[in-house]
């Protein structure tokens, strides 16, 4: 009888493999996001200055391959300028998003449904902030599209794991 109760308890508390992998990836992604948020904040003005200097150097601009020249357009410089202007609110939203994602992942490791919603808000909040402060143009280009694809992929994968979560 005791062995049966122990086995039932162990089965209930076992974390599904998919959820385990996703939460570990969330912890890794949150650490990377923290690094990028802080370095983006600290280096915002320097990045703008270097971009403007490069654009004014016709010799260096001539060395850039044609497929990369769109990264050095006036529109790209304006996006970086907006990131400098709004670097503090973007940092705050990024940090809040990271905290919510980590808290949500920890809750989901305990198989709690509220963790999914915390994580989801943490994923979407910085994107909404970027759209409000910088505009949709910040998601053009390879990196922007890549980040949106990763976001959508994780939302789909976590949504498929909701069946393991309880209220």
C-alpha positions in Angstrom: 0.0 0.0 0.0 2.8 2.5 0.9 4.7 1.6 -2.2 1.6 2.3 -4.4 1.1 5.7 -2.8 4.7 6.6 -3.2 4.6 5.6 -6.9 1.4 7.7 -7.5 3.1 10.7 -5.8 6.2 10.3 -8.0 4.2 10.1 -11.2 2.2 13.3 -10.3 5.4 15.3 -9.6 7.4 14.2 -12.6 8.0 17.1 -15.0 7.2 16.2 -18.6 10.3 16.2 -20.8 9.0 18.8 -23.2 8.2 21.2 -20.4 11.5 20.6 -18.8 13.4 21.4 -22.0 11.3 24.5 -22.7 11.8 25.9 -19.2 15.6 25.3 -19.3 15.7 27.1 -22.7 13.7 29.9 -21.1 16.3 30.2 -18.3 19.1 30.3 -20.9 17.2 32.8 -23.1 16.5 35.0 -20.1 20.1 35.1 -19.2 21.0 36.0 -22.8 18.2 38.6 -22.8 19.5 40.1 -19.5 23.0 40.5 -21.1 21.6 42.1 -24.3 19.3 44.4 -22.3 22.1 45.7 -20.1 24.7 46.0 -22.9 22.1 47.6 -25.2 21.4 50.2 -22.5 25.0 50.9 -21.8 26.2 51.0 -25.4 23.2 52.7 -27.1 24.9 56.1 -27.6 28.2 54.5 -28.6 26.4 52.4 -31.2 24.7 55.4 -32.7 27.9 57.4 -32.8 29.8 54.6 -34.5 27.0 54.1 -37.0 26.9 57.8 -37.9 30.7 57.8 -38.3 30.7 54.8 -40.5 27.9 56.2 -42.7 30.0 59.4 -43.2 33.1 57.4 -44.3 32.5 56.7 -48.0 35.6 54.6 -48.2 34.3 52.1 -45.5 30.8 52.2 -46.9 32.1 51.1 -50.3 33.6 48.0 -48.7 30.2 46.9 -47.3 28.6 44.2 -49.5 25.4 45.3 -51.2 23.1 42.9 -49.4 24.2 44.5 -46.1 23.8 48.1 -47.1 20.2 48.3 -46.0 21.5 47.9 -42.4 23.2 51.3 -42.9 20.3 53.3 -44.3 18.9 56.5 -42.8 15.9 54.5 -41.6 18.3 52.1 -39.7 20.1 55.1 -38.1 16.7 56.5 -37.0 15.8 53.2 -35.3 19.1 53.3 -33.4 18.5 57.0 -32.5 15.1 56.0 -31.1 16.7 53.2 -29.1 19.0 55.8 -27.6 16.1 58.2 -26.8 14.0 55.4 -25.2 16.8 53.3 -23.8 15.6 53.5 -20.2 11.9 52.5 -20.7 13.1 49.7 -23.1 15.5 48.5 -20.4 12.8 48.5 -17.8 10.3 46.6 -20.0 13.1 44.1 -20.9 13.9 43.5 -17.3 10.3 43.1 -16.3 9.8 40.7 -19.2 12.8 38.7 -18.1 11.6 38.5 -14.5 8.1 37.4 -15.6 9.5 34.7 -17.9 11.8 33.3 -15.2 8.9 33.4 -12.6 6.6 31.8 -15.1 9.1 29.0 -16.0 9.6 28.3 -12.3 5.8 28.0 -11.8 5.5 25.8 -14.8 8.2 23.5 -13.4 5.7 23.1 -10.5 3.0 22.4 -13.1 1.1 25.5 -12.3 -1.0 27.1 -15.1 -0.4 30.6 -13.8 3.2 30.2 -14.8 2.2 29.9 -18.5 0.4 33.3 -18.3 3.3 35.0 -16.4 5.7 33.6 -19.0 3.5 34.7 -21.9 3.1 38.3 -20.6 6.9 38.3 -20.0 7.5 37.3 -23.6 5.1 39.7 -25.2 5.6 42.8 -23.0 9.0 43.8 -24.4 7.8 43.3 -28.0 4.8 45.6 -27.3 7.2 48.2 -25.7 9.5 48.1 -28.7 6.6 48.6 -31.1 5.3 51.5 -29.0 8.7 53.3 -28.6 10.6 52.3 -31.7 7.9 51.2 -34.2 7.2 48.1 -36.2 10.3 49.0 -38.4 12.5 47.5 -35.7 11.3 44.0 -36.7 12.4 44.4 -40.3 15.5 42.6 -41.4 16.9 39.3 -40.6 17.3 39.7 -36.8 13.8 41.2 -36.3 12.1 38.4 -38.3 14.2 35.8 -36.6 13.3 37.0 -33.1 9.6 37.1 -34.0 9.8 33.6 -35.4 11.4 32.3 -32.1 8.8 34.1 -30.1 5.9 32.5 -32.1 7.7 29.1 -31.9 8.0 29.2 -28.2 4.4 30.4 -27.7 3.2 27.4 -29.8 5.5 24.9 -28.0 4.5 26.2 -24.5 0.8 26.2 -25.5 1.1 22.5 -26.5 2.5 21.8 -23.0 -0.4 23.5 -21.2 -2.1 20.1 -21.0 0.4 19.2 -18.2 -0.4 22.3 -16.1 -2.9 22.6 -13.3 -4.6 25.6 -11.7 
